[in-house]
Amino acid sequence: MVTNSMFMVTAIRTRKDTAVRVSKWLDKEIENYLTDKKIKIEFPSKRNFIDTAVLQLLEEKKVIKK
């Protein structure tokens, strides 16, 4: 039996995101925190939660302006 498959991949580079590594224990704690349905509405993903938390920290430290 011979399987012949071709994949055409086209990648459009529109996102300018950077991947950041997070400690496993911190990732697990965030996951546990986001399991609450009320919190899940406010933060639909871990990425959204982390972006919001870091943005708030930078605003408090006056690194960026609101």
Phi, psi and omega in degrees: 000127181243130178249125179242116180224141178237138178242130175253120182244124174240126181242124175256120183273083178255336181275142180244030183285155176239134177278136179233133179279140179237142178303147181299319181294323179290320177300317180294319179295319178296316178301316178296320180295322184279359179285340177292129185297325179294320180287325181298330177292318180288320181235093184291345180212162176298320180299316178298318179298313182293318178301315180295317181295317180292318178300316178297317178299315180294326176292319178296323180278002180059034175280322176232157180260151177292000000 
